[in-house]
Amino acid sequence: MPVAIFDMDGVLYRGSILMPGAKETLERLRRAGWQVFFATNNSTATREEYVRRLDRLGLGGDADHIVTSAYATAHYLERLDPKPRDVYVVGANGLRDEIRATGIAVRDASSLPGVEPPDEAAADGVDPGAMRRYLTGVDLPPPADTVVVGLDLHVTYAKIAEAQRCVLAGARFVCSNRDRAYPVEGRLLPGAGTIVAAIEVATGQTAVCIGKPEPFLFEEALRRAGERNAVVIGDSTDYDMVAAHRVGAKGVLILTGLTDESAVAQARGEAVPDRVVKSLQELFTLPEFAGV
């Protein structure tokens, strides 16, 4: 059976807003016998949380057909030798929970050094030296052996400082993804790559990236499908199209998320899409979906 792998943010929905034709597109493919998978670089939620989100939006799907960068990162860590024993996460609890599900110990967000600075240190513009004095005086645990970075909507200077300390002490440095932005209702917000770049600059080290454009997410979807004939539908040339081509899939770029039409001409090499559509409804005009 043919396989369709959909990115989610910017393709099927933006935040809580369903994209036009999303439900109808997935239903049509499933009726035609296609295997429909979802693959996202967003590491903030577990696969089970994504199942509930897709259900609320009326899109269907189950955990076996969802691959997230959090899940892929967790299983990358699980395969390391030696396996991590103490992981510090700059990210959301969804990423922590996926790592813990493999049996690897992860520090609680509430226990991170510097997480609750006094008012004079937390206040912006009042006493610039207060945060420095606080961070240099706070009790610090031994450095974690692994630092994992994902999207963190509550990132702070103290979190970056702790990641820097651990990496400089020799910790492995892994990121769930490098997305520069992600689309929400009416705008773009900074992605995990913003935070990863800050820690790379602070340490002089480069993180091992698990999410797209690396092939791990799509390879996992194809492994589960038992089929190599796949079409990827995504909104990014740099991430979705590159990852699609790295696993031998066709890449369909949809202009509803990160990439606009003017940027397509700038794509080079693996980033060049095989097809470009402006809406989900246009998918069924493509030869890859003939007869669906």
N, C-alpha and C positions, 0 to 999 in steps of 0.2 A: 504493500500500500504506500502511496506517496506521502511525504511528510511536509507539513508546513510548520515552521518555527517562527513564532511571533515575539518580537520585543513587546513590552507592555506600555511603559510610560511614553507618551507621545505618539503611540501607534493605535492602541485600543482605548486609551483614556488619557486625560490630563488631570492629575489629582483625582477628584471625585466625579469629574465630568466624562461621561461616556462619549467616545468618538462616533460620529454618524456612521451607521452601517456596521458597527463592530459586532453586535449580536447576530445580525443577519448573515454576516460574512462567515463567522465561525459555524453557525448552524448549517449553512450551505455546504461548507467543506466537509463537515462531519457526515451529513447525509450522503455525500458523494464517496464516502469511504476513506477520506484523508485522515491521517493521524495528526492531531493538532497539539503542538507543544508550545510552552511559554518559556522564554529565557530572558532574564533581566539582570542587569548589572546592579540594580538597587539592592543593597545589603541590609536594609533597615528592618525587614520582616522575615519571619520563617516561612517555609513553604506552606505550612498549615494556615498561617495568617493570610497568605496569598490565595489559598483555596477559598477562604471566607470572603475575601475582597472580590474575587471573581464571581462568587455566588451572589453577593449583594448586587453586583452590576449585571447579573443575568447572563454571564459569559460561560459558565460551566467550567469543567476541568477538575482534576484531582492532583494530589501531590506527586504522583508518578509521572505526570505530564508537565511539571514545573521544575525548572532548574534556575536557581538564583546564584548570584556571586557569593552570597553568604554560605550556602550549602556547598558550593564547589570549593570555597576557601577552607571550610572545615575538613573536607575530605582530602584536600591537599596536605593539610597539617597532619592528618591521621596517618598518611603514608610516609611522612618524613622519618628518617632514621639518624639520630635518635628522635623519638616523638617528643614534641614540646611538653613541658611539665607545668609551666607557669606563663600564661598568656595575658598580655596587657592589650586591651582593645580600645582604640579610639574609634568609636562607632556607636551603633544603636544596640539595644538588647537583642534584636533579631539575630544579629551577627554573633553575639555572645552565646545565645541559646543554641544556634546551629553547631558551634564549636563544642559546647558542653555535651551535646548529644552524641558526640564521638568518644566521650570519656576523658577529654582533655580539660584540665583545670583552667578556669578563666577568672580573673579578678573581677569582683563586683564593681560596678560604676561608683557606688557610694563610698568605696574604700580607697579610691585613687588619691594620691598625695595632692594636696592643694585644691581639693574639690570644694571646700567651704572656706574661702578666705574671709578674714574679718572685713567689716564695712569699709574701713579706710583703705584696704587693699583692693576691694572689689569696685569701689567708686571710680568712675572714669573721669580723669582730668583733675582730681582733687590733690592727690599726692602720688606722682608717677613712681617714686621710689618705694612706695609701700608694698606693692606686689613683689618687687625684687627682694626686699627684706623678708617678706613672708616666705617666699619660695626657698630662699637660702637658709631659713631657720626651721622649716617644717621637718618633722621626723619622716625619714624615707625608708621604705622597705628595701630588701635586696632587689637589684634590677631583675625584671622579668627575663626569661630566656627567649621570648618571642614577642614581637610587636605586630599587631594586625590593625590595619587602618581601613575604615570604610566611611560611608557617609555619616556624619555626626552633626545634627542640627543644633547641638548645644556645645560645639567645640569651644574650648577656652585656651588661653595662653598656658595655663597650668597643665592641661592635657598634652599640649605639644611639647612642653618642657619635659614632662615625664617620658614621653616617647623618645625624645632626643637622648635623655639620660640612659635609657635602656639600650638603645641602638649603639650609642657610643661605648657602652660597656660590653658589647659583643652580641646583643640579641639578634636573632633572625628578624628580618624586616619584610613583611608581606602586606600587600594591599588587595582588597576585594576587587577594585576597579580604579580606573583613572578618568572617569567621565568629567569633563570640564563643567557640565551643567546638566540639569534635568528639568523637563517641562512640567509645569503645574498650571493651575487655572490662570490663564491670562498672562503668563510671563515665564521666564526662565529663572531658576535659582542655581547657585553654585553647587557643583557636584563634588563627589569624593576626591577627585583629582586635585582640587584646590587644596585640600588638607594634606594629601599625600605629598604634593609639591613642597609645601611648607616644611614638612619633616625631612624631606630629602635635602632641601637647602640647609636645614639646621644641622644635619648629620654628615653631609657629603656622601651619603650612601643612596643606592637606588633600590627601591622596593621590588620584590618579585610580584608581578601582577597576575591575578588569577582570572579576572573577568575579561569580557570582550575589550580589545580585539584579539586576545589570546583565544585559542580554539576550545578550551576546556568545557565551557558551557554547552556549545553545540555538539561536541563530541559525546558528551553524556546523553544528550537528547537522542542522537543517532544510535547510540549503543542501546538505549531503551527501546527505540523504535524497531531495531533490527533491520534497518533500511538505510541506504546511502543516498537515495534519490530524494533530495530535499530542496525546498525553497524557503529562504529566510526573508521575512518582512520586517524591516527596521527603519528607523528615522535618522540614522547616522552613517555617513560614509566612513569615518575614521574607526568606528567600533563595529557596527553590525555588518557592513559590507566586507570589511577586512576579515572578520571572523568567519563569515559565510564562505569566502573564497579559500580560507585556510583549511576548511573541511570538505571542499569540493562541492559546495552547495551553490545554487543560484541566489543572487542577492537582489531583492526588490527594495528600492528606496522609496519611502512614502514621505511626502513633503508636509507632514502635519506636526512635526516635533522639532528636533534640533536643527535640521538642515533645510535651507530654502533653495529655490531653484538656481539662484546665482552662484551658490557654493558648489553645485554639482560639477560645473565646468572646471573647477580647481582641483578636483579629485584626480589622483594619480595611482597607477599600479593596482594593487589589491583593493584600493578604496573606491575604484570606479564601479558604480552599480551596473548590473546587467539590465535592469529595467527601472524606470522611474514612474511613479504614479502620484496623483494629487489627492486621492481618496481611496478608502478601502473598496468602494464600489468598483473602481477602475481595475482592481485585480483581475476581475473576470473577463476583461478584454485582452489579457495577456495570453500568449500561446501556452505558457506553463499551466494555465488553469482552463484550457480549452475543454469544453464539454462538461464543466462542473455546474 
